[in-house]
Amino acid sequence: MDSTGKLVRLSRLLPSGRTVMVPFDDALISGPHAGLLDTVGRAGEVAAGGADAILGFRMLHERCVRQGLSMPFLVNLTASTVLSAHTRKVAVGSVEAALRAGCDGVAVHVNVTDRDEALMLSTLGAVSDSCQQWGMPLLAIMYPRRAAADGTDDNYLQRRASDRPGYATLVRHAARIAVELGADIVKTQYTGDPESFATVVEAAMGVPVVIAGGPRTSIRQALDNAHSAVAAGAAGVCFGRQTYNRADVTAFVRMLRLVVRDGRDPADLAPE
């Protein structure tokens, strides 16, 4: 076990304990559209804004390196597409390959409550063991999500709207699963308010928690969510659609960084 190597890599991903990450893995999941037509170009805009890390699949990392873009990178080792069984994530890479490529971390996605949850938990456990062996940080993407009867995703949005405590219970459980299986960072859904999300952070028992961004909202709403989550104890954000689909990606990342890293009030950056 190379614990020193893991600490070094985690320090790159979480400078001063806070982080602004941008995922580009939707380019595989939902296809090359809008802000994902040129992921390398978008990654350059994200880097210019001061993001701390990007998350994607292995070929994005290789293309970024070839273009001279050097920044911390987490490679997603699990995948699915919206063309088939989207909620069923399967293994598509290895920790050893990520190390050879010079990546700073790996990610595994688990959709908690899905019919294939057991398969995804098995993958998370196996990758966690390998990460311990090689000193590689593990980001666990933990969403309350299942396949709906009509083939779409059920993200429990109705429960979030009508039963916030019940939704927070689901998110807490998802976060604790990641912790129990050895994750170093947990990415999960924001529950909607700092009070309920503070219970998710508490459930993570000191493991850093970052929030997903979800579908693009107004700049002010995205910054407010980031600010509220950090106020509740989150370590930062991992905003994909909220970031790469903006007209000015670099400016938005700069604002996110000011909110997450410097504690700036969103009202000062994006007035209503």
C-alpha positions in Angstrom: 0.0 0.0 0.0 1.5 3.3 -1.1 -0.3 5.7 1.2 2.2 8.5 0.5 1.4 8.4 -3.2 -2.3 8.7 -2.5 -1.8 11.7 -0.2 0.3 13.4 -2.9 -2.3 12.9 -5.5 -5.2 13.9 -3.2 -3.4 17.2 -2.5 -3.5 17.9 -6.2 -7.2 17.2 -6.4 -8.1 19.0 -3.2 -5.8 22.0 -2.8 -6.4 23.4 0.7 -9.2 20.9 1.1 -11.5 22.6 -1.5 -12.0 21.8 -5.2 -13.7 22.8 -8.4 -13.9 19.7 -10.6 -15.4 19.6 -14.1 -16.6 16.2 -15.5 -16.6 15.6 -19.3 -17.8 12.0 -19.1 -21.2 12.9 -20.6 -19.4 12.9 -24.0 -19.5 9.1 -23.8 -22.7 8.8 -21.9 -25.0 11.1 -23.9 -22.9 11.8 -27.0 -21.0 14.7 -28.6 -23.4 17.6 -28.5 -23.4 21.3 -27.5 -20.5 21.9 -25.1 -19.2 18.4 -25.7 -18.5 18.7 -29.4 -14.9 19.7 -28.6 -14.0 18.4 -25.2 -10.3 19.2 -25.5 -11.1 22.8 -26.3 -13.6 23.0 -23.5 -11.0 21.5 -21.1 -8.6 24.3 -22.0 -11.3 26.9 -21.2 -11.9 25.1 -17.9 -8.2 25.1 -17.1 -8.0 28.8 -17.9 -10.7 29.5 -15.4 -8.7 27.8 -12.6 -10.5 24.5 -12.2 -8.6 22.1 -9.9 -9.3 18.9 -11.9 -11.2 17.4 -14.8 -12.9 14.0 -14.9 -13.4 12.0 -18.1 -12.5 8.9 -19.9 -8.9 7.8 -20.8 -8.8 9.2 -24.4 -9.7 12.7 -23.2 -6.7 12.6 -20.9 -4.4 11.4 -23.7 -5.6 14.1 -26.1 -5.3 16.8 -23.4 -1.7 15.7 -22.7 -0.9 15.7 -26.5 -2.2 19.3 -26.7 0.0 20.4 -23.8 -2.9 20.8 -21.3 -1.5 19.8 -18.0 -3.9 19.7 -15.0 -5.0 17.0 -12.5 -7.2 14.4 -14.2 -9.5 11.6 -12.8 -10.3 8.9 -15.3 -13.7 7.3 -15.0 -13.4 3.5 -14.9 -17.1 2.8 -15.4 -19.5 3.7 -18.1 -22.9 3.3 -19.8 -24.8 5.2 -22.5 -28.3 6.6 -22.9 -28.7 4.4 -25.9 -29.1 1.3 -23.7 -29.1 0.5 -20.0 -28.0 3.9 -18.8 -28.3 3.2 -15.1 -26.2 0.1 -15.3 -22.6 1.1 -15.1 -19.9 -1.4 -16.0 -16.1 -1.5 -15.7 -14.3 -0.1 -18.7 -10.8 0.5 -17.3 -8.3 -0.3 -14.6 -6.3 1.5 -11.9 -3.1 0.2 -13.3 -3.8 1.7 -16.7 -4.7 5.1 -15.1 -1.4 5.1 -13.2 0.6 4.3 -16.3 -1.1 7.2 -18.0 -0.1 9.6 -15.2 -3.7 10.3 -13.9 -4.2 11.6 -10.4 -7.3 9.6 -9.5 -10.0 7.3 -10.7 -13.8 7.3 -10.5 -16.5 4.7 -10.2 -20.2 5.4 -10.6 -22.8 3.6 -8.6 -26.6 4.2 -9.0 -28.0 3.3 -5.6 -31.4 1.5 -5.7 -31.1 0.5 -9.3 -31.7 -3.2 -10.1 -28.0 -3.6 -11.0 -26.8 -1.9 -7.8 -25.1 -5.1 -6.6 -23.0 -5.3 -9.8 -21.9 -1.7 -9.4 -21.1 -2.2 -5.7 -18.9 -5.1 -6.7 -17.0 -2.9 -9.2 -16.6 -0.2 -6.6 -15.2 -2.7 -4.0 -12.7 -4.2 -6.5 -11.5 -0.8 -7.7 -11.2 0.4 -4.1 -8.9 -2.6 -3.3 -6.7 -1.8 -6.3 -6.6 1.9 -5.3 -5.3 0.9 -1.9 -2.7 -1.3 -3.4 -1.4 1.4 -5.8 -1.9 4.6 -3.8 -4.5 6.0 -6.2 -7.3 8.3 -5.0 -10.9 7.0 -5.6 -13.8 9.3 -6.4 -17.1 7.4 -5.9 -20.0 8.9 -7.9 -23.0 7.9 -5.7 -26.5 8.9 -7.0 -29.9 7.8 -5.8 -31.1 6.7 -9.3 -32.8 3.7 -10.8 -34.3 2.7 -14.2 -37.9 3.8 -14.5 -40.6 1.5 -16.0 -40.6 3.5 -19.2 -36.8 3.1 -19.7 -35.9 6.6 -18.5 -33.9 7.5 -15.3 -35.7 7.9 -12.1 -33.6 10.4 -10.1 -36.1 10.8 -7.3 -36.9 14.4 -8.3 -40.5 14.1 -7.1 -39.3 12.9 -3.7 -36.7 15.7 -3.5 -39.5 18.2 -4.2 -42.2 16.8 -1.9 -40.2 14.9 0.8 -36.8 16.6 1.3 -36.0 14.6 4.5 -36.7 11.3 2.7 -34.6 12.4 -0.2 -31.8 13.4 2.1 -32.0 9.9 3.7 -31.3 8.3 0.3 -28.4 10.6 -0.4 -26.9 10.0 3.1 -27.1 6.3 2.5 -25.4 6.6 -0.9 -22.6 8.6 0.6 -22.1 6.2 3.5 -21.9 3.2 1.1 -18.9 5.0 -0.7 -17.2 5.6 2.6 -17.6 2.1 3.9 -16.1 0.7 0.6 -13.1 3.0 0.8 -13.7 6.1 -1.3 -11.4 9.0 -0.8 -13.9 11.6 -2.3 -17.7 11.2 -2.7 -19.6 12.9 -5.5 -23.4 13.0 -4.9 -26.5 15.1 -5.4 -27.2 18.3 -3.6 -30.3 17.8 -1.4 -31.5 21.4 -2.0 -30.7 23.1 1.3 -27.7 23.4 3.6 -29.5 22.0 6.6 -30.3 18.6 4.9 -27.0 18.5 3.1 -25.1 18.9 6.4 -26.5 15.5 7.4 -25.0 14.0 4.2 -21.6 15.5 5.0 -21.8 14.1 8.5 -22.7 10.7 7.1 -19.4 10.8 5.1 -17.4 10.8 8.3 -14.7 13.2 7.2 -14.4 11.9 3.6 -14.6 15.0 1.3 -18.0 15.4 -0.4 -18.5 17.3 -3.7 -21.8 18.0 -5.3 -23.0 17.3 -8.8 -24.5 20.1 -10.9 -27.3 18.5 -12.7 -29.0 20.2 -15.7 -27.9 23.7 -16.4 -29.6 26.4 -14.4 -29.0 30.2 -14.2 -25.5 31.2 -13.2 -26.9 32.6 -9.9 -28.7 29.3 -9.0 -25.6 27.3 -9.8 -23.4 29.5 -7.6 -26.0 29.6 -4.8 -26.0 25.8 -4.8 -22.2 25.7 -4.6 -22.2 28.3 -1.8 -24.8 26.5 0.2 -23.2 23.1 -0.1 -19.8 24.5 1.0 -21.5 26.2 3.9 -22.9 22.8 4.9 -19.4 21.3 4.9 -18.9 20.1 1.3 -15.4 20.2 -0.2 -16.6 21.7 -3.4 -18.3 20.9 -6.7 -18.1 18.6 -9.7 -20.2 20.6 -12.2 -20.4 19.2 -15.8 -23.5 20.5 -17.6 -23.6 23.5 -15.4 -20.1 24.4 -16.8 -19.4 23.2 -20.3 -22.7 24.4 -21.7 -22.1 28.0 -20.8 -21.4 30.7 -23.3 -18.3 31.7 -21.3 -17.0 28.6 -19.6 -13.8 30.3 -18.3 -15.7 33.1 -16.6 -18.1 30.7 -15.0 -15.3 28.5 -13.6 -13.6 31.7 -12.2 -16.8 32.5 -10.4 -17.2 29.0 -9.1 -13.6 29.1 -7.8 -14.3 32.4 -6.0 -17.3 30.9 -4.3 -15.8 27.5 -3.4 -12.2 28.4 -2.7 -12.6 32.0 -1.4 -16.0 32.0 0.1 -17.4 34.8 -2.1 -21.1 35.6 -1.9 -22.8 34.6 -5.2 -24.8 37.9 -5.1 -21.6 39.8 -5.6 -20.7 37.8 -8.7 -24.1 37.2 -10.4 -26.8 39.6 -9.2 -30.4 38.5 -9.8 
